[in-house]
Amino acid sequence: MKRAMVLCGLILVAVLRMDAQENKTFREQYEEFRRQATGEYESFRQKCNEEYAEFMRQAWKEFEMGPAIPKPKEKPVPPVVLPIEDREQPIESHPIPFDGVMPVPVVVPQPQPIEPVTPQPIQVEKPCRVEFFGTELGLSLTEDELFRLNACHDDAISDMWKVLADGRFEGVLGECLDIRQERHLCDWAYLLMLQQIADSFLGEGSNEAVLLTAFLYCQSGYKVRIARQDGRLCLLYATDNRIYDTPSWTVDGESFYPLGDMRGRVFICAAPFPQETSLSLAIPDMPVLQGAFSNERELVSERFPEMKVTAITNRNLLDFYDTYPTSMINEDFGTRWAFYANVPASDEVREVLYPQLRELIAGKSQWEAGNLLLNWVQTAFVYEYDDKVWGEDRAFFPDETLYYPYCDCEDRSILFSRLVRDLMGLEVILLYYPGHLATAVCFTEDVAGDYLLVNGKRYVVCDPTFINANVGRTMTDMDNATAHVILLE
């Protein structure tokens, strides 16, 4: 903003001086100033890159890798089936205590280059085609941009950074930023896209590909460090999230994670780039990927057989989700479920599944609609422990629960919370007990049952793993005094 104000001031001064320049027309004077101002504007980023490249000659230090944070291991609470004779018993309203409230994770705007990228002439035909999770991307990369890093030492990397910053990749950088916006790519997806572009162009995992990925990522406004070990380079990215099961290096008090396979002691270029920003693992919008439809899956409620629907999802989206690193923020591991639950359902789910469910709950009271959706999630899916299926704890995005044959309490709660918010327009919270995850819904009609008062709002318990239990029933043996509330968007 300050730089823009200075630029506007310079323009005003230049305009005032134009009257005194009798030997030039107004247009000629303006064009001359515009060329000068544009040159100065672009030189700011060029100057930053030149200084950064010089730092790269001397800013390398040896770092020891820190241990990975293991995912919390808890003894899972098995599902409970409510006895038939208890299903229609009247439900009384009881306030229940809880241990604390986790706020909604803040989603910040995506980073931007320190200066706008110069627009390039529009090319109808892009010479380079890159596949990204089944989606073809067109870029203006040609053989003229090919380069070879002949060595892996400080001077060679510094010299090559200057070459990359000489303007030859300006157009490609602009295209990447356009793709990020047009395809609604979150920070994690954008980083993987840059890696895929560089790997396709320069060779998968090559030092040249790592350096190009780091350059484009850095110029996009993200915080990046480069590590080298035994003649190999690796990109390190910073994030405010604490990623599970992934070792990291601490540089200037901040954790950096490897995008690739590198372990142990490494040399890292610790020089920062101006205005760099850490990667966020939030997925605020659904990434726009080419459709690769899964087979239809029939899902039927046991208690309400009329709740019989078919679901499909996008296999390309599932492949992307498979790369997603599980994490927490603010040292609260409950935040990891908020990241999954706040992700929108895919277009495929909204266009195929949602119309069917809307028709089935149309005209129902909130209590009736809530029970129909709740029992459908309770009984249309097969429960199984993550350790048995995956060998480790793994939370699902809503689309994944609709695709994979097995799910557990956290997956069901995440899916149910998404359905209630999208189909009923009601607020939902996640309710965490040690070893178990449930939900509670802020009904706007009078609905009886166990409830929590959170920020002045009344949320009624709905447990997708308390099989055949109606809205308002807390699963057997849950200790509400230890319950932790997780707010959702």
C-alpha positions in Angstrom: 0.0 0.0 0.0 2.8 2.4 0.9 4.6 1.6 -2.3 1.4 2.3 -4.3 0.9 5.6 -2.6 4.5 6.6 -3.4 3.8 5.6 -7.0 0.6 7.7 -7.2 2.5 10.7 -5.8 5.2 10.3 -8.4 2.6 10.3 -11.1 1.1 13.5 -9.8 4.4 15.2 -9.6 5.2 14.1 -13.2 1.9 15.4 -14.5 2.4 18.8 -12.9 5.8 19.1 -14.6 4.5 18.2 -18.0 3.3 21.8 -18.7 6.9 22.9 -18.5 8.1 20.4 -21.1 7.1 22.3 -24.2 9.0 20.0 -26.6 6.9 16.9 -25.8 3.2 16.1 -26.2 1.2 15.1 -23.1 1.0 11.5 -24.4 4.8 11.3 -25.0 5.5 12.7 -21.5 3.1 10.2 -19.9 4.5 7.2 -21.8 8.0 8.1 -20.9 7.1 8.4 -17.2 5.0 5.1 -17.3 8.0 3.3 -18.8 10.3 4.7 -16.1 7.8 3.9 -13.2 7.2 0.4 -14.5 10.9 -0.3 -14.7 11.3 0.9 -11.1 8.3 -1.1 -10.0 9.6 -4.4 -11.5 13.1 -3.7 -10.3 11.9 -4.0 -6.6 11.3 -7.8 -7.0 14.4 -8.1 -9.1 16.4 -6.3 -6.4 14.9 -8.7 -3.8 15.9 -11.7 -5.8 19.5 -10.4 -6.4 19.9 -9.8 -2.7 18.4 -13.2 -1.9 20.7 -14.9 -4.3 23.7 -13.3 -2.7 22.5 -14.4 0.7 22.4 -17.9 -0.7 26.2 -17.9 -1.0 26.7 -17.5 2.7 23.5 -18.3 4.6 23.8 -22.1 4.6 23.9 -23.7 8.0 23.8 -27.3 9.2 20.6 -28.4 11.0 19.6 -31.6 12.7 16.1 -33.0 11.9 13.7 -32.9 14.9 11.4 -35.9 15.7 8.0 -36.3 14.2 4.9 -35.6 16.2 3.0 -38.8 16.5 -0.8 -38.8 16.0 -2.4 -39.1 19.4 -3.3 -42.7 20.2 -6.4 -43.4 22.2 -8.4 -46.5 22.9 -11.4 -46.0 20.6 -14.9 -46.2 22.0 -16.9 -48.9 20.1 -20.3 -48.1 18.7 -23.3 -48.7 20.8 -26.6 -50.1 19.6 -29.7 -48.7 21.4 -32.0 -51.5 22.5 -35.2 -51.7 20.5 -37.4 -51.2 23.5 -35.7 -47.9 24.3 -35.9 -46.3 20.9 -39.3 -44.7 21.2 -38.9 -43.8 24.9 -39.6 -40.0 25.6 -36.5 -37.9 25.6 -36.1 -35.3 28.3 -34.0 -32.2 28.0 -30.9 -32.1 30.2 -28.1 -29.6 30.1 -24.7 -31.3 30.0 -21.3 -29.9 31.0 -18.3 -29.7 28.8 -14.6 -29.1 29.3 -13.8 -26.3 26.9 -14.4 -24.7 23.5 -12.0 -24.7 20.5 -12.7 -21.7 18.2 -13.1 -21.9 14.5 -9.6 -22.0 12.8 -9.0 -18.7 11.1 -8.6 -18.9 7.3 -6.3 -16.1 6.1 -6.1 -14.9 2.5 -3.6 -16.7 0.3 -0.1 -15.1 -0.1 0.6 -12.9 -3.1 3.9 -11.9 -4.8 5.7 -9.0 -3.2 4.9 -7.1 -6.5 2.3 -7.8 -9.1 3.4 -10.2 -11.9 3.6 -8.5 -15.2 0.8 -9.7 -17.5 1.9 -11.7 -20.4 0.3 -11.9 -23.9 -2.5 -14.4 -24.0 -1.6 -17.6 -25.8 -4.5 -19.6 -27.1 -2.3 -22.7 -27.4 -0.1 -23.6 -24.5 3.0 -25.6 -25.6 3.4 -27.5 -22.3 0.7 -29.8 -21.0 0.9 -31.1 -17.4 -1.5 -33.5 -15.7 -2.4 -32.6 -12.1 -4.7 -35.2 -10.4 -6.3 -36.1 -13.7 -6.6 -32.5 -14.8 -4.7 -31.2 -17.8 -3.0 -27.8 -17.3 -1.6 -25.7 -20.1 1.5 -23.6 -19.6 3.8 -21.5 -21.7 6.9 -23.5 -20.9 9.2 -24.2 -23.8 12.7 -25.7 -24.3 14.1 -22.1 -24.0 13.3 -22.4 -20.2 15.2 -25.7 -19.7 18.2 -25.3 -17.5 20.8 -27.5 -15.9 22.2 -27.2 -12.4 25.8 -28.4 -12.9 26.6 -28.5 -9.2 24.9 -28.6 -5.8 27.0 -26.0 -3.8 26.2 -22.5 -2.6 27.6 -20.6 -5.5 26.0 -22.7 -8.2 22.6 -22.5 -6.5 22.9 -18.8 -6.1 23.9 -18.2 -9.7 21.0 -20.3 -10.9 18.5 -18.4 -8.7 19.6 -15.2 -10.5 19.0 -16.9 -13.9 15.5 -18.0 -12.8 14.8 -14.4 -11.7 15.9 -12.8 -14.9 12.3 -12.7 -16.2 12.1 -15.9 -18.2 9.6 -17.5 -15.8 7.5 -14.4 -15.3 4.8 -15.6 -17.7 4.8 -19.1 -16.1 4.5 -17.6 -12.6 1.5 -15.6 -13.7 -0.1 -18.6 -15.3 0.4 -20.6 -12.1 -1.2 -17.9 -10.0 -4.1 -17.7 -12.5 -4.6 -21.5 -12.2 -4.6 -21.2 -8.4 -7.4 -18.7 -8.6 -9.4 -20.3 -11.4 -9.3 -23.8 -9.9 -9.7 -22.7 -6.3 -6.5 -24.4 -5.2 -5.7 -24.2 -1.5 -2.1 -23.6 -0.5 -1.4 -27.4 -0.2 -2.8 -28.1 -3.7 -0.9 -25.1 -5.2 2.4 -26.4 -3.8 1.8 -29.9 -5.2 0.8 -28.3 -8.6 4.1 -26.4 -8.7 6.0 -29.6 -7.9 4.1 -31.5 -10.6 4.9 -28.8 -13.2 8.6 -28.7 -12.3 8.8 -32.5 -12.2 7.1 -32.9 -15.6 9.3 -30.3 -17.2 12.7 -31.0 -15.6 12.5 -34.6 -14.4 10.8 -36.0 -11.3 12.8 -35.3 -8.2 15.7 -33.7 -10.0 17.6 -30.9 -8.4 16.5 -28.6 -11.2 12.8 -29.5 -10.5 13.2 -28.8 -6.8 14.9 -25.5 -7.4 12.2 -24.4 -9.9 9.4 -25.4 -7.5 11.1 -23.5 -4.7 11.5 -20.4 -7.0 7.9 -20.3 -8.2 6.6 -21.0 -4.6 8.8 -18.3 -3.2 7.8 -15.8 -5.9 4.1 -16.6 -5.2 4.6 -15.2 -1.7 5.2 -18.4 0.3 7.8 -19.1 2.9 10.3 -21.6 1.6 13.8 -22.9 2.5 16.1 -25.1 0.4 18.0 -28.0 2.0 20.9 -29.9 0.5 22.4 -33.2 1.5 24.9 -35.4 -0.4 24.4 -33.5 -3.7 20.6 -33.5 -3.5 18.2 -30.6 -3.0 14.9 -30.6 -1.1 12.2 -28.0 -0.7 11.2 -27.2 2.9 7.9 -25.4 3.5 6.7 -23.6 6.6 3.2 -23.8 8.0 1.5 -22.7 11.2 0.0 -26.2 11.4 1.9 -28.9 13.3 1.9 -31.9 11.0 1.7 -35.4 12.4 4.2 -38.2 11.6 6.5 -35.9 9.6 9.9 -34.9 10.9 10.9 -31.3 10.5 13.8 -28.9 10.9 13.6 -25.8 13.2 15.0 -22.7 11.5 14.8 -19.4 13.4 12.3 -20.9 15.8 9.9 -22.1 13.0 9.3 -25.6 11.8 10.0 -26.5 8.1 8.7 -29.7 6.6 10.2 -31.5 3.6 8.4 -31.8 0.3 10.1 -35.0 -0.6 12.2 -37.7 1.0 15.1 -36.2 3.1 16.1 -37.1 6.6 18.8 -36.4 9.2 21.4 -33.6 9.2 21.2 -31.2 6.2 22.5 -27.9 5.2 19.7 -25.3 4.9 19.8 -21.9 3.3 18.3 -19.9 6.2 17.9 -16.6 4.3 14.3 -15.3 4.4 12.6 -13.7 1.4 10.7 -10.4 1.9 7.1 -10.6 2.9 7.0 -14.4 2.8 4.0 -16.2 4.3 3.5 -19.7 5.8 1.4 -22.3 4.0 -2.1 -22.9 5.4 -3.6 -26.4 5.4 -7.1 -25.1 5.4 -9.2 -26.1 2.3 -11.8 -23.2 2.1 -13.0 -24.0 -1.4 -13.4 -27.3 -3.3 -10.6 -27.6 -5.8 -11.8 -27.7 -9.4 -10.5 -31.0 -10.8 -11.5 -32.9 -13.9 -14.3 -35.3 -13.1 -13.4 -39.0 -12.8 -16.6 -40.5 -11.4 -16.6 -43.3 -9.0 -19.0 -46.2 -9.2 -22.5 -45.5 -7.8 -22.8 -46.6 -4.2 -26.2 -47.4 -2.7 -26.7 -46.3 0.9 -29.8 -47.3 2.8 -31.0 -46.5 6.3 -31.9 -49.6 8.3 -34.6 -48.0 10.4 -36.0 -45.8 7.6 -35.8 -47.8 4.4 -37.2 -44.9 2.4 -33.9 -43.2 3.0 -32.3 -45.1 0.1 -30.0 -43.1 -2.1 -27.0 -43.4 -4.4 -23.8 -41.5 -4.1 -20.8 -40.9 -6.4 -17.7 -38.8 -6.0 -14.6 -37.7 -7.9 -11.7 -40.1 -7.9 -9.3 -37.3 -8.8 -10.4 -35.4 -5.7 -10.0 -38.6 -3.6 -6.4 -38.9 -4.9 -5.7 -35.3 -3.8 -7.2 -36.0 -0.4 -4.9 -39.0 -0.1 -1.9 -36.6 0.0 -3.3 -34.3 2.6 -1.1 -34.1 5.8 -3.0 -34.4 9.0 -2.2 -31.6 11.4 -3.2 -29.5 14.4 -2.9 -25.8 15.3 -2.4 -24.1 18.7 -1.2 -27.5 20.1 -4.9 -28.6 20.2 -5.2 -31.9 18.4 -9.0 -31.4 18.2 -8.4 -28.8 15.5 -7.5 -31.5 13.0 -11.2 -32.6 12.8 -12.2 -29.0 12.2 -10.0 -28.9 9.1 -11.8 -32.0 7.7 -15.3 -31.0 8.8 -15.0 -27.4 7.3 -14.2 -28.7 3.8 -17.1 -28.4 1.4 -18.7 -31.4 -0.3 -17.7 -32.0 -3.9 -19.8 -30.9 -6.8 -20.6 -34.5 -7.5 -22.0 -35.0 -4.0 -24.0 -31.8 -4.3 -25.4 -32.6 -7.7 -26.2 -36.3 -7.2 -26.6 -37.1 -3.5 -28.0 -33.8 -2.1 -31.1 -33.6 -4.3 -32.1 -37.1 -3.2 -31.7 -36.3 0.5 -33.5 -33.0 0.2 -36.5 -34.6 -1.3 -36.6 -37.2 1.5 -36.5 -34.7 4.3 -38.7 -32.1 2.5 -41.7 -31.0 4.6 -40.4 -32.6 7.8 -39.9 -30.9 11.1 -36.3 -30.3 12.1 -36.6 -33.1 14.6 -37.9 -35.5 12.0 -35.3 -34.4 9.3 -32.5 -34.6 11.9 -33.5 -38.2 12.8 -33.7 -39.3 9.2 -30.2 -38.0 8.4 -28.8 -39.2 11.7 -30.1 -42.8 11.3 -28.9 -42.8 7.7 -25.4 -42.0 8.8 -25.7 -44.4 11.8 -26.7 -47.5 9.7 -26.0 -47.0 6.0 -22.2 -47.3 6.6 -20.1 -50.1 8.0 -18.2 -49.3 11.1 -14.6 -50.4 11.4 -11.5 -49.2 13.3 -8.9 -47.2 11.4 -6.0 -49.3 12.8 -7.6 -52.4 11.2 -8.3 -50.9 7.8 -5.4 -48.4 7.4 -2.9 -49.4 10.0 -3.1 -46.0 11.6 -5.6 -43.3 12.6 -7.0 -41.6 9.5 -9.8 -39.0 9.4 -12.0 -38.8 6.3 -13.3 -35.8 4.4 -17.0 -36.1 3.7 -16.5 -37.4 0.2 -14.1 -40.1 1.4 -16.7 -41.5 3.8 -19.2 -41.7 0.9 -16.6 -43.7 -1.1 -14.7 -46.0 1.2 -16.4 -49.2 2.5 -15.6 -48.5 6.2 -15.7 -45.6 8.5 -15.5 -44.8 12.2 -17.0 -42.2 14.7 -15.0 -39.2 13.5 -15.8 -39.9 9.9 -19.5 -40.2 10.6 -19.5 -37.0 12.7 -17.7 -35.0 10.0 -20.1 -36.2 7.3 -23.2 -35.7 9.5 -22.1 -32.1 10.3 -21.6 -31.4 6.6 -25.1 -32.7 5.7 -26.9 -30.8 8.5 -25.2 -27.5 7.6 -25.8 -27.9 3.8 -29.2 -29.5 3.8 -30.9 -28.0 6.9 -29.0 -24.8 7.1 -28.3 -25.3 10.9 -25.2 -24.7 12.9 -23.3 -27.8 14.1 -20.5 -28.4 16.6 -18.3 -31.4 17.0 -18.3 -32.9 20.5 -15.1 -34.7 21.4 -14.8 -37.3 24.2 -11.6 -39.2 24.8 -11.7 -41.9 22.2 -14.9 -40.7 20.6 -16.4 -37.9 18.4 -20.0 -36.9 18.2 -22.0 -33.8 17.1 -24.6 -31.4 18.4 -27.0 -29.3 16.4 -28.3 -25.8 17.0 -32.0 -26.4 16.1 -34.2 -23.4 15.6 -37.3 -25.3 16.5 -38.1 -26.8 19.9 -36.2 -30.1 20.0 -35.8 -32.1 23.3 -32.7 -33.9 24.4 -29.3 -33.6 26.0 -27.9 -30.2 25.1 -25.0 -27.9 25.6 -25.1 -24.1 25.9 -22.2 -22.7 23.9 -21.8 -18.9 23.4 -25.5 -18.4 24.3 -26.7 -21.0 21.8 -28.4 -24.4 22.5 -26.9 -27.4 20.8 -28.7 -30.7 21.0 -26.6 -33.9 21.0 -26.7 -36.1 17.9 -24.4 -39.1 17.9 -23.8 -40.8 14.5 -22.3 -43.8 16.3 -25.1 -44.4 18.8 -26.9 -46.8 16.5 -30.6 -46.2 16.2 -30.6 -43.5 18.9 -32.7 -40.5 18.2 -31.6 -36.9 18.2 -31.0 -35.8 21.8 -29.4 -39.0 23.2 -25.9 -39.1 24.5 -24.1 -42.4 23.9 -23.9 -44.7 26.8 -21.0 -44.2 29.3 -19.8 -40.8 27.8 -18.3 -38.6 30.5 -19.6 -35.1 29.6 -17.4 -33.5 32.2 -14.5 -34.3 29.8 -16.2 -33.3 26.6 -14.5 -30.7 24.4 -16.5 -28.5 22.0 -15.1 -27.9 18.5 -16.8 -25.0 16.7 -17.3 -25.3 12.9 -17.8 -22.8 10.1 
